[in-house]
């Protein structure tokens, strides 16, 4: 899912965060509207950036 789609889903559902799940429906994390807004406002932002790319920025180097 792209950041743009996530923002649209969040606006439509009127929620402040999304729970993120893997292919086995196990929760792998969450992301807030505020976190997405920071990325959207960044100079390197494009409408093709995916949530997994945003989350990779938050993970410790040992987990990546």
C-alpha atoms as an extended CHARMM CRD file, in Angstrom:
* protein
*
        64  EXT
         1         1  UNK       CA              0.0000000000        0.0000000000        0.0000000000  PROA      1               0.0000000000
         2         2  UNK       CA              1.2990000000        3.4510000000       -0.8280000000  PROA      2               0.0000000000
         3         3  UNK       CA              1.3540000000        6.3170000000        1.6410000000  PROA      3               0.0000000000
         4         4  UNK       CA             -1.2860000000        8.0940000000       -0.4570000000  PROA      4               0.0000000000
         5         5  UNK       CA             -3.6500000000        5.1100000000       -0.2540000000  PROA      5               0.0000000000
         6         6  UNK       CA             -3.0210000000        4.7660000000        3.4810000000  PROA      6               0.0000000000
         7         7  UNK       CA             -3.8220000000        8.4400000000        4.0170000000  PROA      7               0.0000000000
         8         8  UNK       CA             -7.0090000000        8.0620000000        1.9990000000  PROA      8               0.0000000000
         9         9  UNK       CA             -8.0800000000        4.9850000000        3.9700000000  PROA      9               0.0000000000
        10        10  UNK       CA             -7.3610000000        6.7440000000        7.2420000000  PROA      10              0.0000000000
        11        11  UNK       CA             -9.3300000000        9.8290000000        6.1970000000  PROA      11              0.0000000000
        12        12  UNK       CA            -12.2750000000        7.7070000000        5.0730000000  PROA      12              0.0000000000
        13        13  UNK       CA            -12.2900000000        5.6900000000        8.2790000000  PROA      13              0.0000000000
        14        14  UNK       CA            -11.5520000000        8.7560000000       10.4280000000  PROA      14              0.0000000000
        15        15  UNK       CA             -8.7560000000        7.0090000000       12.3100000000  PROA      15              0.0000000000
        16        16  UNK       CA             -5.4280000000        8.3090000000       13.6130000000  PROA      16              0.0000000000
        17        17  UNK       CA             -3.4050000000        5.1310000000       13.0290000000  PROA      17              0.0000000000
        18        18  UNK       CA             -3.3020000000        1.9090000000       11.0160000000  PROA      18              0.0000000000
        19        19  UNK       CA             -2.3100000000       -1.5090000000       12.2760000000  PROA      19              0.0000000000
        20        20  UNK       CA             -0.0600000000       -3.2420000000        9.7860000000  PROA      20              0.0000000000
        21        21  UNK       CA             -0.2330000000       -6.9920000000        9.2290000000  PROA      21              0.0000000000
        22        22  UNK       CA              1.8650000000       -9.5200000000        7.3330000000  PROA      22              0.0000000000
        23        23  UNK       CA              0.6260000000      -12.1920000000        4.9370000000  PROA      23              0.0000000000
        24        24  UNK       CA             -0.3430000000      -14.4190000000        7.8910000000  PROA      24              0.0000000000
        25        25  UNK       CA             -2.5140000000      -11.6670000000        9.3980000000  PROA      25              0.0000000000
        26        26  UNK       CA             -0.0590000000      -11.1610000000       12.2530000000  PROA      26              0.0000000000
        27        27  UNK       CA              0.2760000000       -7.5780000000       13.4520000000  PROA      27              0.0000000000
        28        28  UNK       CA              3.7290000000       -6.2890000000       12.5360000000  PROA      28              0.0000000000
        29        29  UNK       CA              3.3840000000       -2.6980000000       13.6590000000  PROA      29              0.0000000000
        30        30  UNK       CA              1.3980000000        0.4580000000       13.3320000000  PROA      30              0.0000000000
        31        31  UNK       CA              1.7610000000        3.8500000000       11.7590000000  PROA      31              0.0000000000
        32        32  UNK       CA              0.1260000000        7.1070000000       12.7360000000  PROA      32              0.0000000000
        33        33  UNK       CA             -1.3330000000        9.8640000000       10.6490000000  PROA      33              0.0000000000
        34        34  UNK       CA              1.3050000000       12.2050000000       12.0730000000  PROA      34              0.0000000000
        35        35  UNK       CA              4.1390000000        9.8890000000       10.9670000000  PROA      35              0.0000000000
        36        36  UNK       CA              2.7340000000        9.6990000000        7.4610000000  PROA      36              0.0000000000
        37        37  UNK       CA              2.3010000000       13.4670000000        7.3240000000  PROA      37              0.0000000000
        38        38  UNK       CA              6.0000000000       13.9190000000        8.1360000000  PROA      38              0.0000000000
        39        39  UNK       CA              6.9860000000       11.6500000000        5.2530000000  PROA      39              0.0000000000
        40        40  UNK       CA              4.5130000000       13.2480000000        2.8830000000  PROA      40              0.0000000000
        41        41  UNK       CA              5.9950000000       16.6700000000        3.6200000000  PROA      41              0.0000000000
        42        42  UNK       CA              9.5830000000       15.5280000000        3.0450000000  PROA      42              0.0000000000
        43        43  UNK       CA             11.6560000000       16.6550000000        0.0860000000  PROA      43              0.0000000000
        44        44  UNK       CA             12.1630000000       13.0940000000       -1.1780000000  PROA      44              0.0000000000
        45        45  UNK       CA              8.4680000000       12.1860000000       -1.0960000000  PROA      45              0.0000000000
        46        46  UNK       CA              6.7410000000       10.7850000000       -4.1710000000  PROA      46              0.0000000000
        47        47  UNK       CA              3.2550000000        9.3400000000       -4.4870000000  PROA      47              0.0000000000
        48        48  UNK       CA              4.8260000000        5.9150000000       -5.0860000000  PROA      48              0.0000000000
        49        49  UNK       CA              6.4090000000        5.5190000000       -1.6330000000  PROA      49              0.0000000000
        50        50  UNK       CA              5.0570000000        2.4170000000        0.0840000000  PROA      50              0.0000000000
        51        51  UNK       CA              4.3090000000        1.9500000000        3.7820000000  PROA      51              0.0000000000
        52        52  UNK       CA              6.9600000000       -0.7690000000        4.0500000000  PROA      52              0.0000000000
        53        53  UNK       CA              9.5690000000        1.7910000000        2.9280000000  PROA      53              0.0000000000
        54        54  UNK       CA              8.4010000000        4.2530000000        5.5650000000  PROA      54              0.0000000000
        55        55  UNK       CA              8.4910000000        1.5440000000        8.2470000000  PROA      55              0.0000000000
        56        56  UNK       CA             11.9950000000        0.4790000000        7.2260000000  PROA      56              0.0000000000
        57        57  UNK       CA             13.1570000000        3.9590000000        8.2390000000  PROA      57              0.0000000000
        58        58  UNK       CA             11.8710000000        3.3200000000       11.7820000000  PROA      58              0.0000000000
        59        59  UNK       CA             13.4520000000       -0.1130000000       12.3250000000  PROA      59              0.0000000000
        60        60  UNK       CA             16.7890000000       -0.5500000000       14.0880000000  PROA      60              0.0000000000
        61        61  UNK       CA             19.5870000000       -1.4740000000       11.6930000000  PROA      61              0.0000000000
        62        62  UNK       CA             19.8870000000       -4.9690000000       13.2130000000  PROA      62              0.0000000000
        63        63  UNK       CA             16.2760000000       -5.7860000000       12.2170000000  PROA      63              0.0000000000
        64        64  UNK       CA             16.3880000000       -4.5090000000        8.6180000000  PROA      64              0.0000000000
